[in-house]
């Protein structure tokens, strides 16, 4: 690596680590202020509160990598411009592209690190953190178990198995209910394709009932619609909802395939699965945009350049969130939903880099 390239990479990394630290600290402090009352109200121990926020740090770090990369690039190149270092490089025959190449290279390695970090450390830490939140703050019923996407719940005389639970629509898909007598002998089983919370009871659709008779055999009855009164409400199962950051790419991929094989819509899982790959590259694309943003501003200096960088980051979040929502609703294919923002802003960044050379 040339002397100039080493200098550029070294100075950029210093700014990136500083921005990352500041953003993580601000995010963490806001999160602490928002949730400390929940821990106090639940009378959770100080150790539980400390461990929860400790386990939250990897997730925050990964989320702050893209904006930290953008702001670091903006500050770095606007400072070089203010010191006339860009002019000096041009006098020596260097172009903006050649000066940007080492920064884009290190941004690519930052994106690669973000992907590996999100696949290894973040799911493990997030799972442990969510476990503390559910048990110590929400006082989750220990009978609720969430594993590999399914919910197992043991009630007073009933065991639930739910393939997929939608808390927003208060609906279960792929439901099996096991009813036991006092001697823990199975007296009835209900299987349904769907269960919807309606008029304070569960409305089961497209299923069958197996019920024990006096002679020990089981009679089978199919139904289109069947209402059943159970003490468990939708809120009971909302506690067990797993979040995307608790699974890595391969876990999401396996679960999406399982859901599809069983005849259910797996679009939401495919969207999140593709986002697992698309999200780390945001850092590289934002750096690609941040360089011309810093160099094209004629007045205002670094503060105005940083403001412009934050505006770009805000617009990126809007487009990314909008395209994801279209993917979840089925309007866009999952892969297009995950990659649309990256494609749009990559083209914008390339155009701006070409324009700044003129």
N, C-alpha and C positions, 0 to 999 in steps of 0.2 A: 504494500500500500504506500502511495506517495505521501510525502510530508504534509502537503496541503490536505489530502484526503483524511489523514489521521487527525489533523487539527480540527477539521470540520466535524468529523464523527465524534471526537472527544467533547467538543464544546456543545454539540447538539445533545449528546447523552446527558451532560450535566443539566441542561435546561429541562430535558424530558423528565429526569428523575426528580428535579425540583417541582415541576408542575404536577407530576403524578403524586408526590407526597402532599402537596397543598390540596389538591382535589380530593384525595382519599381522606385527609384530615377533616375537611369541610363536610363531606358527605357523611363521615362517621359521626361527627358532632351533631349534625342535624338528626341523624337516625337515633342517637342516644337521647336527645332532647324529646323526640317524639315518643319513644318507647319506655323511657325510664319510669313514667307513671304507671305503665302496665305491670312492670316488675314489682313496683312498690305496692300497687293495689292487689296483686296476686300473692304478696308476701313471699316472693321468691328470694333465695339467698343471694348474697353479694357475689359468691363464687359462680352461681348460675348466670347472673347478669354479665359478669366479666367474661366468662367462657362464650356466651352467646355473641357478644360483640367481637370477641377475638376470632370466632369462626366466621363472622360476617366480613372480615377484612379481605380475604381472597376474592370474594364476589365483588366487593367494591373496587378493589384494585383492577380487576379485569374490566369492569365497566368504565373505569376512568382512563384506560389506556388510549382510546381514540381521541377524546378531547385534549388529553395531555400531549399527545403527539402533535395535534394541530396547533395548539398554542405555543408549544416549544418551537415548531417550525416558523411560525409567524414572528415570534420574538427574535429568534436567531437571525433570520434574513432581514428583518427590519433594522436590527442593530447593526448588521454588516453594512447595510445601505447607509445608515446614519454616519458610520465611521469611514465611508467612502471605500470600503474594502471591495464592494462589488465593482466600482469604477476601476480600482487597481487591477482586479482580475481581468477585466475586459481589456485594459491597456496591455496586459501580458498575453493577450490572445485567447483567454479562456471565455467560454460562453456560459450562460446561465444553466444550460443543460448539463455541462460538464461539472459545474460547481454543485449542482443539485443531485448528481448521480450518487455520490457517497451517502447523502442524507436519505435518498429513496431506498438505497440498499439497506441501511440500518433500520429504516422503517419497515422493510419487508421482514427482517429478522425479528423485529418487535411484534409484528403480526403473527409470525410463526410461533414465537414464545407465547403469545396470547392464546393461540389455539391449543397448544400443549398444556398450558396452565389451566385452561377451561375444561380440558378433558380429564385431567388428573386431580389437581388440588381442589378446584372449586366444587365439584359434585360432592366430594367427601366432606369438606368443611361445611357446605350448605346443608347437607343432610344432618350433620351433628347439631348445627345451629338451630335448624327447624325442629329437631327432636327436643331441644331444651325449651324452645318457645311453646311447643304443644304441651309438653308435660308440666313445666314449671309455671307458665303464664296462663295458658288456656285450660290447664287441668284436664287434659284429654283423657277420656276413658281408656284405661289400659286394654280393654277388650277390642279396641280398634287397631287393626294392623294393616299397613299398606306395603305391599311387596310386589315388585315387578308390574306395577300399574293396577293391580287388583286390590279391592278392599275386602277384608275379612272383619266381621264384627260379631261379637257374641253378646246377645241380649240376655234377658232373664231366662227364657226358655226357647230362644230362637237364635240360630246362627245365620248370618247374612253372607253371601258371596256376591260381589258386584264387579263386573268386568270394567265398567266405565261409569263415572259419576260426573254429572254436569251440575255444579252448584248454582250457576246463573239461571238455568231453566228448571232446577229442582227435579232432575230426571236421572234415573239409572238405566243403563243398558246392559243386557246380559245378566239377569238377576236370578239367583237361586236362594230360596228360603227353606231352612230346615227347622221343623218344629219338634221338640222333644217332650216326653212326659217326665214325671218326677224321678223315674228310674233311668233317665237319660236314654230312653228307647225312642227311635225315630217313629213318630206317629203320623207326620205329614211332611210332604215336600212340594214346594211350588217353584216351577221354573217359568220364567217369562222373558220375552225378548226386550221388554221395556217396562219401566215402572215410573209413573208420574205422580207427583204430590198434588192432589186435587181435593178440595173441600175437606181438609184436615184428615185425609186418608190416602193410602197408596192405591193408585189405579194401575193394575197390571194388565198388560196387553199381549196377545198372541203367546199363550203358554199352555201349561198343563199342570194338573194337580194329582199327586200320588198320595193316597190316604190309606192308613192301615185299617183293616177290618177286624172284627172280633175273632176270626179264625187265624189271624196272623198274616193274611195275605194283603196285598195292596191293590186297590182299585184305581183306575186311571180315568181322568176326565180332562178333556181339552176345553179351552175357552178362548174367546176373542177379547173379552173384557171381564176383569174380576177385581172387585174392591176388597181390600183387606185393612182392618184397623190394627195398627201396631203402635207401640209406645215410642218408637224411634222416628224422629222427624228429619227433614233434610239437613238441619243444622248439625245433627249428630255425625253425618258423614262428611260435612264440609271440613271438619278438622283433619281429615285424613288425605286431603288433596295434595298430591305431590307436585312440585314445581319443576320447570324445565332445567333450572340450574342444578337440580339434584340428580340429573341424569346426564351422561355423556352422549356423544354422537351415536355410538354403537348400541347403547341401551335404547335410545329413542328409535333407532332403525329397527331393532328386533321387535320392539313393542308395536311399532307402526305396521310391520308385516303380520304380526299376530292378530291385530285388530282387523286388518283387511281380510285375512284368511277366515275369520269368523263372521264376515259379512257386514261389518260396521264401517262407518265413514272414518277414515284415518287421516283426513286432510290436515287437521290441526297439528298432528304429530309430524307429518311430512314437512309442514312449514317450519316448525321449530327445529327439525332435523337439518334442513338446509340452512337455516339461520346459524346453526352451530359452525358451519364452514364460512358463511358469508360475513359474519360479524367481525372476526379478527382482521379481515382485509380492510375494514373501515379505516384503520390507522394509516395504512399506506395511501389510501385514496385522499384522506383529509390532509396528509402532508403534501401530496401532489397539488392540492388546491391552495393550501396555506402559503406555499412558496410564492406564487404569482400575486396572491392577495397582499403579501407583505411588500413586494417590489413595485407594484403598480400604483400604490397610493402616493400621491405627490405631496400631500400635506398631512399634518396630524401626528406624524411620527409613530412610535411603537404603541402608544395607548389607542390610537384610532385603528391601527392594524389589528391589535388584540380584539377590539370591539367587532371589527369585520370578521375575524376568525370565529368569534362566538356566534355571530349571526349565521355564518355558514354551518356551524355545528348544530344550531337550532333548526335550520332548514333541513339538514340531513335527518335529524330525529323525526321531524314532521313527515318527510317522504317515506322514511323507513317504517314508521308506525302505520302510516296510511296503507302502504303496500302490504304490510303484514296483515292488517285487518281485512283487506280484500282477499288475501289468501285464505284466512280462517273462514271467511264467509263463502268461499268457493268461487268467487268471481275470477280470480287469477289462479293459474296453476301454482302449486307450492314452490317450485323452483324459481319461477318468475317473481313471485311475491317476495322471496328471500333476497333475490339478487337485483331487483329493479333499482333500488336506491344506489347500490354500488355501480351499476352500469351507467345510470344517469350522471352521477357526480364524477365518475371516471372520465367520461367524455368531456364534461365541463372542465375538469382539471387538465386534460391533455390540450384542449383548445386554449385555455388560459396560458399554459406553458409555451405554446407555439406563438401566442400573441406577445408575450413578454420578451421574446427574443428579438422582436422587430424594433 
